[in-house]
Amino acid sequence: MRKPNIVILGAGYGGMMTTVKLQKSLGINEATITLVNKNNYHYQTTWLHENAAGTLHHDRTRIPIKEVVNTNKINFVRDTVVKVKTDEKKVKLQHGELTYDILVVALGFEAATFGIPGLIENAFTIGNINNARVIREHIEYNFAMYHNEQEKNQARLNIVVGGGGFTGVEFIGELANRIPELCKEYDIDKNLVRIINVESSPTVLPGFDPQLVEYAMNSLESRGVEFVTGAMLKECKPESIVYEKDGKQVEVPTLTTVWAAGVRANTVVEKSGFVTNRGKVEVQKDMRAPGYNDVFVLGDCALITNPESGHPYPPTAQIAIQESQTVAQNVKKLVQGTQELKHFEPKILGTVASLGHNDAIGVILNERKLFGFKATVMKKMIDNRYLLKLGGLSLLMRKGKFNIFY
Ligand SMILES: Cc1cc2nc3c(=O)[nH]c(=O)nc-3n(C[C@H](O)[C@H](O)[C@H](O)COP(=O)(O)OP(=O)(O)OC[C@H]3O[C@@H](n4cnc5c(N)ncnc54)[C@H](O)[C@@H]3O)c2cc1C
C-alpha cells in the first residue's frame, strides 16, 4: 500500500512542534513527511521584539531547521506557499507543487493595518527576522545620522510604537533598555530621545489585570516612555504620524513608526478558499478545517472560541504549541486508520509580558500575579522550556536564556 504524504506548511511554533512530534511517533515506512518553510531556519517569534530593539542578536532567535529536524526522516522544502488547492489535494509553491494526503497548515500571522493611510508604506512591523533586523538597523542609522546634519532633525530621535498590546509593550520595554546604550554610543543626550506609545484603548495591555498594567506603565514611564492612550492613529506619513485624541489631531515628527497593533492570519488561508472568520479558520474540535477530513489548521491561522468568555483565544505561541500535540496525535491516528480523533482542550497556564530583560509582569496558574524579578525568571523559564521541548538539552544550552541576574 502507498505511504500517505503528510505535508506541513510553516516551520513556526505550530509547524515545528507538529513535525518534531511526528518525526518521533511515525516510522519512515508509515508515511512520507514534508515540511515547507520560507526560510531554512525556524525563528522564535516571541523573541523578535528583542531583535528589533537590538537587545538580542537575531542569530540567538533563529534555529537552523536541520539542527532540529532529522532530514533522513523528514523532507524539508525551502519555498514559499502560494495557495492550497484543496480540490486537487495540492499545494502550489513559488517554485513547484506538492501533493498531499494529509495537510497541516501552520503559516502564522501577518500584520493587520486596518486601512490606516500610509501604514503599509511608511511603518515597520515586527513579523519576522528580516523585519526585526531592519528596525534595529534603521534606529541605529538615525542615531548615527543625527550628528551629521547641520540642522538637527528631532524626527530621527522620536520613535512611535502603534499599539499598546502585548507585542507593543514588550518592544517598548526592550527599547527603554536599549536607548541609553545607543545614546552613549552615538553621543546623544538621552533626554532628547522620545519613545511614544499610541494606544486606542483607555489603557495599555487591555484585558490584563489593572494592578499589573499600572506596574508596567510605571516601570516604563520611569525609563522615559510616553503613553498616549485613548488615541487613534490616523495617518502614518514618511516623516510624521497623526493621531486623534479627544477630538483633536496631533502630529508627531518621526522617521520611525513601528506598528504593533494588530495581526491577522496568513492571507494564504483566505486565498485557498477555506471558510474563514476574521481571516482565520474556525477549526473543529479535532483541529480539522470544517468540510475537510484531511486538512488540519493550527496556531495563528486557527480560531477557537473560549466557551467561558465567548471570545476567541488570543493568538499565542502557548496555544500553537498545545495545538501541535493534538494535531500530531490526530495525524498519526489518520495514518493508522483510526477515524476517532482527539479533541483539543486548551490549558492556559498564564501569560507573562516582559518589560525589558530585567522586568516583567504576569499572571500564572490560579490568577497568581507576578511582578519584577519573579516574573522575569518565569518569562525566561517559559522560553527555555520551549527550547527543551523542541530540541532537547543541547538546543537549550545553545540558545537558552540564562541571564537571570542582569
Ligand atoms: C514580538 C512578539 C512577541 C510575542 N510574544 C509572545 C509571548 O510572549 N507568548 C506567546 O504565547 N505568544 C507571543 N506572541 C505570539 C506568537 O508569537 C504567535 O502566536 C505564534 O508565533 C504563532 O505560531 P504559529 O506557528 O501559528 O506561527 P509562526 O510562529 O509565526 O510561524 C509561521 C511560520 O510560517 C512561515 N511562513 C509564513 N508564510 C509562509 C509562506 N507563504 N510560505 C512558507 N512559509 C511561510 C514563517 O516563516 C514561519 O516560520 C508574540 C508575537 C510577537 C510578534
The ligand as a MOL file (V3000), in Angstrom:
LIG
                    3D

  0  0  0     0  0            999 V3000
M  V30 BEGIN CTAB
M  V30 COUNTS 53 58 0 0 0
M  V30 BEGIN ATOM
M  V30 1 C 7.0560 40.3670 19.1740 0
M  V30 2 C 6.0830 39.2710 19.5600 0
M  V30 3 C 6.0810 38.7860 20.8590 0
M  V30 4 C 5.2150 37.7430 21.2050 0
M  V30 5 N 5.2570 37.2640 22.4990 0
M  V30 6 C 4.5030 36.1970 22.8320 0
M  V30 7 C 4.6170 35.6130 24.1280 0
M  V30 8 O 5.3540 36.1030 24.9740 0
M  V30 9 N 3.8780 34.4940 24.4010 0
M  V30 10 C 3.0620 33.9120 23.4710 0
M  V30 11 O 2.4590 32.8730 23.7660 0
M  V30 12 N 2.9140 34.4500 22.2350 0
M  V30 13 C 3.5970 35.5730 21.8760 0
M  V30 14 N 3.5000 36.1130 20.6100 0
M  V30 15 C 2.5600 35.4980 19.6350 0
M  V30 16 C 3.1990 34.2540 18.9940 0
M  V30 17 O 4.4920 34.5450 18.5310 0
M  V30 18 C 2.3500 33.7090 17.8510 0
M  V30 19 O 1.0520 33.4980 18.3220 0
M  V30 20 C 2.9660 32.3880 17.3310 0
M  V30 21 O 4.2020 32.6530 16.7010 0
M  V30 22 C 2.0360 31.6690 16.3730 0
M  V30 23 O 2.6520 30.4660 15.9790 0
M  V30 24 P 2.3940 29.8620 14.5250 0
M  V30 25 O 3.0310 28.5300 14.4980 0
M  V30 26 O 0.9540 29.9720 14.1700 0
M  V30 27 O 3.1330 30.8700 13.5360 0
M  V30 28 P 4.6420 31.3870 13.4830 0
M  V30 29 O 5.3790 31.0170 14.6890 0
M  V30 30 O 4.5430 32.8290 13.1150 0
M  V30 31 O 5.2550 30.5820 12.2550 0
M  V30 32 C 4.8120 30.6950 10.9310 0
M  V30 33 C 5.9040 30.1470 10.0310 0
M  V30 34 O 5.4070 30.0760 8.7020 0
M  V30 35 C 6.3730 30.6070 7.7940 0
M  V30 36 N 5.6400 31.1490 6.6540 0
M  V30 37 C 4.7940 32.1890 6.6590 0
M  V30 38 N 4.2660 32.3570 5.4300 0
M  V30 39 C 4.7980 31.4140 4.6560 0
M  V30 40 C 4.6260 31.0410 3.2910 0
M  V30 41 N 3.7730 31.6980 2.4830 0
M  V30 42 N 5.3390 30.0020 2.8150 0
M  V30 43 C 6.2060 29.3140 3.6100 0
M  V30 44 N 6.3890 29.6010 4.8980 0
M  V30 45 C 5.6980 30.6250 5.4200 0
M  V30 46 C 7.0910 31.6700 8.6120 0
M  V30 47 O 8.3770 31.9400 8.0650 0
M  V30 48 C 7.1560 30.9980 9.9800 0
M  V30 49 O 8.2950 30.1820 10.0770 0
M  V30 50 C 4.3240 37.1820 20.2450 0
M  V30 51 C 4.3300 37.6980 18.9340 0
M  V30 52 C 5.2080 38.7260 18.5860 0
M  V30 53 C 5.2100 39.2450 17.1690 0
M  V30 END ATOM
M  V30 BEGIN BOND
M  V30 1 1 1 2
M  V30 2 1 2 3
M  V30 3 2 2 52
M  V30 4 2 3 4
M  V30 5 1 4 5
M  V30 6 1 4 50
M  V30 7 2 5 6
M  V30 8 1 6 7
M  V30 9 1 6 13
M  V30 10 2 7 8
M  V30 11 1 7 9
M  V30 12 1 9 10
M  V30 13 2 10 11
M  V30 14 1 10 12
M  V30 15 2 12 13
M  V30 16 1 13 14
M  V30 17 1 14 15
M  V30 18 1 14 50
M  V30 19 1 15 16
M  V30 20 1 16 17
M  V30 21 1 16 18
M  V30 22 1 18 19
M  V30 23 1 18 20
M  V30 24 1 20 21
M  V30 25 1 20 22
M  V30 26 1 22 23
M  V30 27 1 23 24
M  V30 28 2 24 25
M  V30 29 1 24 26
M  V30 30 1 24 27
M  V30 31 1 27 28
M  V30 32 2 28 29
M  V30 33 1 28 30
M  V30 34 1 28 31
M  V30 35 1 31 32
M  V30 36 1 32 33
M  V30 37 1 33 34
M  V30 38 1 33 48
M  V30 39 1 34 35
M  V30 40 1 35 36
M  V30 41 1 35 46
M  V30 42 1 36 37
M  V30 43 1 36 45
M  V30 44 2 37 38
M  V30 45 1 38 39
M  V30 46 1 39 40
M  V30 47 2 39 45
M  V30 48 1 40 41
M  V30 49 2 40 42
M  V30 50 1 42 43
M  V30 51 2 43 44
M  V30 52 1 44 45
M  V30 53 1 46 47
M  V30 54 1 46 48
M  V30 55 1 48 49
M  V30 56 2 50 51
M  V30 57 1 51 52
M  V30 58 1 52 53
M  V30 END BOND
M  V30 END CTAB
M  END
